[in-house]
Amino acid sequence: MRIHLIPCSDPYSRKHHKDTIEKLVPKNKIISFEKGNEIQKILKDENYACWGVTNAKNNSNLKKWEKMKAGDVCLMYRDKIFFSAGKIITSFKNKELSEDLWGLNKDGLPWENMFLIDEIKKISIPIHILNNLMNYSPNFILQGYSTYSESISEKILAEFDLLNWDSPFYTSNCETDEEKNLRIKEQLKSIHQTDSLNNYSKSRKEQALLREFHLKQNKTQCSLCHRTLPNELIVAAHIWERSKIKNDEIRKDPNIAMPLCKLGCDDLFEKKYLIVDSEGTIQKNEERIGSELENFLEQYKNKKCLHFNEKTKLYFKNR
């Protein structure tokens, strides 16, 4: 996984951002220029955020772009702020499509090294955060397209608190659940200190890994309500409150968290309206439940917590 930093300050890029990121590009237009079967298999939605870079002098941009892979992260920058983040879906070279979308730049070059982006997030991260992290001059200004090695990219994204994605981040190229779980466990072991107070925010280094461990490919089943929902509606909820855990090894145990939905289960469990008993059955917390919640909580009656087992029951007990 690499990070790609894209300046978006000049008049060309500002207009392109409105035309092909904010407004999106229809799938049919992309396919009409890019007729290969591979990209047609990838494109499932009707519209996509689309960007491109020129080859630049001595093919400097081209060489960086050629390192781009699906699952990489793109950060866009202008006015001394990183304002947008997204995941790379695919990259492809298409001079004709780029000219149709954007024309040519002032030097007569097309933005032909193209890529599609999804999971776009609005962010607001000052350039000085990057400058401090990378030991750049305080006056450093990002002038051109840049990319970094995988290890540095992960360091930047951790500093920016941008490790949580709905699609796989650490394990995008894993073919089996066993391979995925093994890789995440290895990543968790490599964390030496779970709390990190950086210049921008206090990040929990293990949290993104725990979430990815429990997420399935596109949809995941909530451990309490049992509904299978899109990953964007699922969190990795701590069974035993993280603030009470002082041992980093326990914090890094994948069993300490379980997938819960944002449709109510996460809050109800966190705030202890719902509890899981010693047999793994979901119970209403009678000390907290008022009459206004009685009917709503009937949906959990006689349900078992899907994440209750020999490895997790002690964590539920400690809660």
NUBAVEX-251931 format. One record per residue (C-alpha): residue number from 1; x negated, y, z negated. Coordinates in Angstrom, 2 decimals. Example, Ala and Ser with C-alpha at 12.3 -4.5 7.8 and 13.67 -1.06 7.14 Angstrom:
BEGIN
+-----+---------+---------+---------+
:  nr :    east :   north :      up :
+-----+---------+---------+---------+
:   1 :  -12.30 :   -4.50 :   -7.80 :
:   2 :  -13.67 :   -1.06 :   -7.14 :
+-----+---------+---------+---------+
END
This chain:
BEGIN
+-----+---------+---------+---------+
:  nr :    east :   north :      up :
+-----+---------+---------+---------+
:   1 :    0.00 :    0.00 :    0.00 :
:   2 :   -1.33 :    3.40 :    1.03 :
:   3 :   -0.15 :    6.92 :    0.44 :
:   4 :    0.11 :    9.30 :    3.42 :
:   5 :    0.10 :   13.07 :    2.78 :
:   6 :    1.84 :   15.09 :    5.48 :
:   7 :    1.56 :   18.91 :    5.58 :
:   8 :    4.87 :   20.43 :    6.60 :
:   9 :    4.13 :   24.15 :    6.46 :
:  10 :    3.83 :   25.48 :   10.00 :
:  11 :    6.87 :   26.49 :   12.09 :
:  12 :    6.71 :   23.29 :   14.15 :
:  13 :    6.86 :   20.93 :   11.18 :
:  14 :    9.51 :   22.95 :    9.35 :
:  15 :   11.78 :   22.69 :   12.40 :
:  16 :   10.96 :   19.01 :   12.91 :
:  17 :   11.81 :   18.30 :    9.29 :
:  18 :   15.27 :   19.78 :    9.77 :
:  19 :   15.80 :   18.03 :   13.10 :
:  20 :   14.58 :   14.50 :   12.37 :
:  21 :   14.34 :   14.11 :    8.58 :
:  22 :   17.31 :   16.07 :    7.24 :
:  23 :   19.57 :   15.36 :   10.24 :
:  24 :   18.09 :   11.92 :   11.05 :
:  25 :   17.68 :   10.28 :   14.47 :
:  26 :   20.29 :    7.84 :   15.85 :
:  27 :   19.14 :    4.25 :   16.14 :
:  28 :   20.40 :    4.13 :   19.72 :
:  29 :   18.08 :    6.95 :   20.74 :
:  30 :   15.07 :    5.19 :   19.22 :
:  31 :   15.96 :    1.92 :   20.93 :
:  32 :   16.49 :    3.64 :   24.29 :
:  33 :   12.80 :    4.65 :   24.26 :
:  34 :   11.35 :    1.80 :   22.19 :
:  35 :   12.74 :   -1.32 :   23.82 :
:  36 :   10.59 :   -3.95 :   22.07 :
:  37 :   12.44 :   -6.73 :   20.26 :
:  38 :   10.43 :   -6.24 :   17.08 :
:  39 :   11.71 :   -2.77 :   16.30 :
:  40 :   15.27 :   -3.74 :   17.24 :
:  41 :   15.10 :   -6.49 :   14.59 :
:  42 :   13.96 :   -3.98 :   11.98 :
:  43 :   16.56 :   -1.28 :   12.60 :
:  44 :   19.72 :   -2.18 :   10.65 :
:  45 :   21.12 :    1.30 :    9.95 :
:  46 :   22.67 :    3.72 :   12.41 :
:  47 :   20.31 :    6.66 :   11.73 :
:  48 :   16.72 :    7.08 :   10.56 :
:  49 :   14.34 :    9.73 :    9.29 :
:  50 :   11.61 :   10.02 :   11.89 :
:  51 :    8.17 :   11.66 :   11.95 :
:  52 :    5.02 :   11.67 :   14.02 :
:  53 :    1.44 :   12.94 :   14.10 :
:  54 :   -0.78 :   13.90 :   17.03 :
:  55 :   -3.99 :   12.07 :   17.82 :
:  56 :   -5.86 :   15.28 :   16.78 :
:  57 :   -9.48 :   16.12 :   17.54 :
:  58 :  -11.72 :   13.05 :   17.91 :
:  59 :   -8.61 :   10.92 :   17.24 :
:  60 :   -8.93 :   11.71 :   13.52 :
:  61 :   -5.17 :   11.47 :   12.91 :
:  62 :   -4.87 :    8.38 :   15.07 :
:  63 :   -7.48 :    6.51 :   13.01 :
:  64 :   -5.60 :    7.31 :    9.80 :
:  65 :   -2.22 :    6.47 :   11.32 :
:  66 :   -3.50 :    3.09 :   12.48 :
:  67 :   -3.94 :    2.12 :    8.82 :
:  68 :   -0.22 :    2.72 :    8.14 :
:  69 :    1.87 :   -0.30 :    7.18 :
:  70 :    5.49 :   -0.91 :    6.27 :
:  71 :    5.94 :   -0.22 :    2.55 :
:  72 :    3.43 :    2.63 :    2.46 :
:  73 :    4.57 :    5.89 :    0.87 :
:  74 :    4.80 :    9.23 :    2.67 :
:  75 :    4.61 :   12.52 :    0.73 :
:  76 :    5.46 :   15.80 :    2.48 :
:  77 :    3.88 :   19.06 :    1.40 :
:  78 :    4.50 :   22.79 :    1.89 :
:  79 :    4.24 :   26.03 :   -0.08 :
:  80 :    1.80 :   24.40 :   -2.54 :
:  81 :    4.43 :   21.77 :   -3.48 :
:  82 :    4.98 :   18.11 :   -2.58 :
:  83 :    8.71 :   18.31 :   -1.90 :
:  84 :    9.67 :   14.93 :   -0.43 :
:  85 :    8.69 :   11.27 :   -0.83 :
:  86 :    9.76 :    8.22 :    1.16 :
:  87 :    8.87 :    4.66 :    2.12 :
:  88 :    7.51 :    3.79 :    5.58 :
:  89 :    9.80 :    1.34 :    7.40 :
:  90 :    7.67 :    0.86 :   10.51 :
:  91 :    5.22 :    2.70 :   12.74 :
:  92 :    4.99 :    2.72 :   16.54 :
:  93 :    3.34 :    4.74 :   19.29 :
:  94 :    5.76 :    6.34 :   21.77 :
:  95 :    4.77 :    9.46 :   23.68 :
:  96 :    8.06 :    9.73 :   25.58 :
:  97 :   10.29 :    9.58 :   22.49 :
:  98 :    8.10 :   12.06 :   20.61 :
:  99 :    8.31 :   14.56 :   23.48 :
: 100 :   12.07 :   14.12 :   23.67 :
: 101 :   12.40 :   14.84 :   19.94 :
: 102 :    9.74 :   17.49 :   19.40 :
: 103 :    8.13 :   18.55 :   22.69 :
: 104 :    4.41 :   19.39 :   22.50 :
: 105 :    2.33 :   21.33 :   20.00 :
: 106 :    0.47 :   24.56 :   20.79 :
: 107 :   -2.46 :   22.55 :   22.17 :
: 108 :   -0.20 :   20.56 :   24.47 :
: 109 :   -0.38 :   17.39 :   22.36 :
: 110 :    2.59 :   15.14 :   21.54 :
: 111 :    3.33 :   13.83 :   18.05 :
: 112 :    3.23 :   10.33 :   19.54 :
: 113 :    2.00 :    8.33 :   16.52 :
: 114 :    5.43 :    7.84 :   15.04 :
: 115 :    6.95 :    6.29 :   11.94 :
: 116 :   10.37 :    5.84 :   10.35 :
: 117 :   11.05 :    6.62 :    6.68 :
: 118 :   13.72 :    5.58 :    4.18 :
: 119 :   14.40 :    5.85 :    0.43 :
: 120 :   13.69 :    9.57 :    0.74 :
: 121 :   13.52 :   11.37 :   -2.61 :
: 122 :   13.49 :   15.09 :   -3.30 :
: 123 :   10.54 :   15.88 :   -5.55 :
: 124 :    8.76 :   19.02 :   -6.74 :
: 125 :    5.14 :   18.33 :   -7.62 :
: 126 :    2.62 :   21.20 :   -7.53 :
: 127 :   -0.57 :   20.72 :   -5.52 :
: 128 :   -2.68 :   21.36 :   -8.62 :
: 129 :   -1.62 :   17.95 :   -9.97 :
: 130 :   -3.38 :   16.31 :   -7.02 :
: 131 :   -6.33 :   18.68 :   -7.27 :
: 132 :   -6.88 :   17.87 :  -10.94 :
: 133 :   -6.56 :   14.15 :  -10.40 :
: 134 :   -8.94 :   14.05 :   -7.43 :
: 135 :  -11.38 :   16.61 :   -8.85 :
: 136 :  -10.73 :   18.96 :   -5.94 :
: 137 :  -11.25 :   22.68 :   -6.21 :
: 138 :   -8.32 :   24.45 :   -7.93 :
: 139 :   -7.88 :   26.42 :   -4.69 :
: 140 :   -7.77 :   23.34 :   -2.46 :
: 141 :   -4.96 :   23.47 :    0.12 :
: 142 :   -3.88 :   20.41 :    2.08 :
: 143 :   -4.50 :   21.33 :    5.72 :
: 144 :   -4.09 :   18.10 :    7.69 :
: 145 :   -2.69 :   14.61 :    7.59 :
: 146 :   -4.50 :   12.55 :    4.94 :
: 147 :   -4.38 :    8.99 :    3.71 :
: 148 :   -6.11 :    7.22 :    0.83 :
: 149 :   -7.26 :    3.73 :   -0.06 :
: 150 :   -4.82 :    1.45 :   -1.87 :
: 151 :   -6.47 :    1.87 :   -5.28 :
: 152 :   -6.53 :    5.68 :   -5.06 :
: 153 :   -3.00 :    5.72 :   -3.63 :
: 154 :   -1.66 :    3.78 :   -6.60 :
: 155 :   -3.47 :    6.15 :   -8.96 :
: 156 :   -1.85 :    9.18 :   -7.27 :
: 157 :    1.63 :    7.66 :   -7.30 :
: 158 :    1.28 :    6.73 :  -10.97 :
: 159 :    0.27 :   10.32 :  -11.74 :
: 160 :    3.25 :   11.57 :   -9.73 :
: 161 :    5.57 :    9.02 :  -11.42 :
: 162 :    6.54 :    7.60 :   -8.01 :
: 163 :    6.18 :    3.84 :   -8.48 :
: 164 :    9.89 :    2.97 :   -8.73 :
: 165 :   11.45 :    2.04 :   -5.38 :
: 166 :   14.49 :    0.00 :   -4.37 :
: 167 :   12.50 :   -2.09 :   -1.90 :
: 168 :    9.31 :   -3.96 :   -2.93 :
: 169 :    6.31 :   -1.77 :   -3.68 :
: 170 :    3.65 :   -4.11 :   -5.01 :
: 171 :    4.95 :   -7.25 :   -3.30 :
: 172 :    6.26 :   -6.17 :    0.12 :
: 173 :    4.23 :   -8.85 :    1.93 :
: 174 :    4.99 :  -11.75 :   -0.45 :
: 175 :    6.83 :  -14.62 :    1.21 :
: 176 :    8.14 :  -16.47 :   -1.87 :
: 177 :    9.44 :  -15.57 :   -5.33 :
: 178 :    6.58 :  -17.57 :   -6.86 :
: 179 :    4.00 :  -15.49 :   -4.99 :
: 180 :    5.81 :  -12.28 :   -5.91 :
: 181 :    6.03 :  -13.14 :   -9.61 :
: 182 :    2.40 :  -14.24 :   -9.77 :
: 183 :    1.20 :  -11.00 :   -8.20 :
: 184 :    3.23 :   -8.86 :  -10.58 :
: 185 :    1.98 :  -10.81 :  -13.59 :
: 186 :   -1.59 :  -10.25 :  -12.40 :
: 187 :   -0.87 :   -6.54 :  -12.01 :
: 188 :    0.61 :   -6.39 :  -15.50 :
: 189 :   -2.46 :   -8.09 :  -16.97 :
: 190 :   -4.69 :   -5.47 :  -15.34 :
: 191 :   -3.00 :   -2.64 :  -17.28 :
: 192 :   -5.20 :   -1.79 :  -20.25 :
: 193 :   -2.95 :    0.81 :  -21.87 :
: 194 :    0.76 :    1.02 :  -21.15 :
: 195 :    1.32 :    4.63 :  -22.20 :
: 196 :   -0.28 :    7.28 :  -20.04 :
: 197 :    0.10 :   10.97 :  -20.80 :
: 198 :   -0.97 :   12.63 :  -17.57 :
: 199 :   -0.89 :   16.21 :  -16.35 :
: 200 :    2.59 :   15.93 :  -14.88 :
: 201 :    4.63 :   13.49 :  -16.93 :
: 202 :    4.41 :   10.72 :  -19.46 :
: 203 :    4.59 :    7.50 :  -17.45 :
: 204 :    5.17 :    3.96 :  -18.62 :
: 205 :    2.65 :    2.08 :  -16.53 :
: 206 :    4.39 :   -1.28 :  -16.75 :
: 207 :    7.96 :   -0.13 :  -16.02 :
: 208 :    7.85 :   -0.21 :  -12.22 :
: 209 :    6.30 :   -3.69 :  -12.30 :
: 210 :    8.96 :   -5.01 :  -14.66 :
: 211 :   11.70 :   -3.67 :  -12.41 :
: 212 :   10.19 :   -5.16 :   -9.27 :
: 213 :    9.75 :   -8.49 :  -11.05 :
: 214 :   13.50 :   -8.70 :  -11.70 :
: 215 :   14.76 :   -7.25 :   -8.42 :
: 216 :   15.77 :   -9.56 :   -5.61 :
: 217 :   15.36 :   -8.71 :   -1.94 :
: 218 :   18.21 :   -6.23 :   -1.44 :
: 219 :   20.76 :   -6.96 :   -4.17 :
: 220 :   20.38 :   -8.14 :   -7.75 :
: 221 :   22.78 :   -9.65 :  -10.27 :
: 222 :   23.38 :   -7.70 :  -13.49 :
: 223 :   22.66 :   -9.85 :  -16.55 :
: 224 :   25.74 :   -8.62 :  -18.44 :
: 225 :   28.64 :   -7.99 :  -16.05 :
: 226 :   27.35 :  -10.57 :  -13.53 :
: 227 :   28.07 :   -8.32 :  -10.54 :
: 228 :   25.58 :   -8.51 :   -7.66 :
: 229 :   24.81 :   -4.94 :   -6.61 :
: 230 :   22.42 :   -2.94 :   -4.39 :
: 231 :   19.03 :   -2.52 :   -6.02 :
: 232 :   19.47 :    1.24 :   -6.26 :
: 233 :   22.13 :    0.53 :   -8.91 :
: 234 :   19.89 :   -1.76 :  -11.00 :
: 235 :   17.41 :   -0.90 :  -13.75 :
: 236 :   14.99 :   -3.01 :  -15.76 :
: 237 :   16.40 :   -2.56 :  -19.26 :
: 238 :   14.35 :   -3.40 :  -22.31 :
: 239 :   15.90 :   -6.07 :  -24.53 :
: 240 :   13.85 :   -4.96 :  -27.53 :
: 241 :   13.59 :   -1.19 :  -27.56 :
: 242 :   10.26 :   -0.18 :  -26.05 :
: 243 :    9.69 :    2.54 :  -28.65 :
: 244 :    9.63 :   -0.15 :  -31.35 :
: 245 :    7.08 :   -2.30 :  -29.53 :
: 246 :    3.52 :   -1.42 :  -30.49 :
: 247 :    1.86 :   -4.43 :  -28.86 :
: 248 :    0.85 :   -3.81 :  -25.24 :
: 249 :    0.93 :   -7.54 :  -24.44 :
: 250 :    4.61 :   -7.71 :  -25.38 :
: 251 :    5.33 :   -4.57 :  -23.37 :
: 252 :    3.78 :   -6.30 :  -20.35 :
: 253 :    5.79 :   -9.52 :  -20.76 :
: 254 :    8.33 :   -9.70 :  -17.88 :
: 255 :   10.76 :  -11.35 :  -20.31 :
: 256 :   11.00 :   -8.16 :  -22.36 :
: 257 :   13.27 :   -6.62 :  -19.70 :
: 258 :   16.36 :   -7.73 :  -17.80 :
: 259 :   18.24 :   -6.37 :  -14.78 :
: 260 :   21.24 :   -4.26 :  -15.79 :
: 261 :   23.50 :   -2.15 :  -13.62 :
: 262 :   23.93 :    1.61 :  -13.80 :
: 263 :   27.71 :    1.20 :  -13.66 :
: 264 :   27.91 :    0.96 :  -17.42 :
: 265 :   25.99 :   -2.08 :  -18.63 :
: 266 :   22.68 :   -0.28 :  -19.10 :
: 267 :   24.16 :    2.45 :  -21.30 :
: 268 :   26.45 :    0.09 :  -23.20 :
: 269 :   23.51 :   -2.16 :  -24.07 :
: 270 :   21.03 :    0.61 :  -24.80 :
: 271 :   23.45 :    2.43 :  -27.10 :
: 272 :   24.45 :   -0.88 :  -28.72 :
: 273 :   28.12 :   -0.91 :  -27.78 :
: 274 :   27.35 :   -4.41 :  -26.49 :
: 275 :   25.12 :   -6.92 :  -28.24 :
: 276 :   23.95 :  -10.45 :  -27.38 :
: 277 :   24.38 :  -12.97 :  -30.19 :
: 278 :   22.13 :  -15.88 :  -31.17 :
: 279 :   23.86 :  -18.14 :  -28.62 :
: 280 :   23.45 :  -15.70 :  -25.74 :
: 281 :   27.11 :  -14.64 :  -25.72 :
: 282 :   27.92 :  -10.97 :  -25.08 :
: 283 :   29.81 :   -9.43 :  -27.98 :
: 284 :   31.39 :   -6.08 :  -28.68 :
: 285 :   29.71 :   -4.20 :  -31.49 :
: 286 :   32.72 :   -3.71 :  -33.74 :
: 287 :   30.88 :   -1.05 :  -35.74 :
: 288 :   30.67 :    1.17 :  -32.67 :
: 289 :   33.74 :    0.36 :  -30.60 :
: 290 :   36.68 :    2.74 :  -30.69 :
: 291 :   40.12 :    2.09 :  -29.26 :
: 292 :   39.28 :    3.99 :  -26.05 :
: 293 :   36.69 :    1.31 :  -25.11 :
: 294 :   38.64 :   -1.81 :  -26.06 :
: 295 :   40.27 :   -2.39 :  -22.67 :
: 296 :   37.11 :   -1.60 :  -20.73 :
: 297 :   35.02 :   -4.06 :  -22.70 :
: 298 :   37.44 :   -6.93 :  -22.10 :
: 299 :   35.53 :   -7.70 :  -18.91 :
: 300 :   32.64 :   -9.02 :  -21.02 :
: 301 :   34.75 :  -11.40 :  -23.10 :
: 302 :   33.26 :  -14.93 :  -23.23 :
: 303 :   30.49 :  -13.96 :  -20.81 :
: 304 :   26.95 :  -15.20 :  -21.36 :
: 305 :   23.93 :  -12.97 :  -20.90 :
: 306 :   22.17 :  -14.36 :  -17.83 :
: 307 :   18.77 :  -13.40 :  -19.23 :
: 308 :   19.12 :  -15.22 :  -22.56 :
: 309 :   16.75 :  -18.18 :  -22.87 :
: 310 :   14.03 :  -19.65 :  -25.07 :
: 311 :   11.53 :  -17.02 :  -23.92 :
: 312 :   13.82 :  -14.06 :  -24.57 :
: 313 :   15.94 :  -14.95 :  -27.59 :
: 314 :   13.40 :  -13.59 :  -30.06 :
: 315 :   13.48 :  -10.22 :  -28.29 :
: 316 :   17.27 :  -10.11 :  -28.58 :
: 317 :   16.97 :  -10.98 :  -32.27 :
: 318 :   14.46 :   -8.15 :  -32.86 :
: 319 :   16.74 :   -5.60 :  -31.25 :
+-----+---------+---------+---------+
END
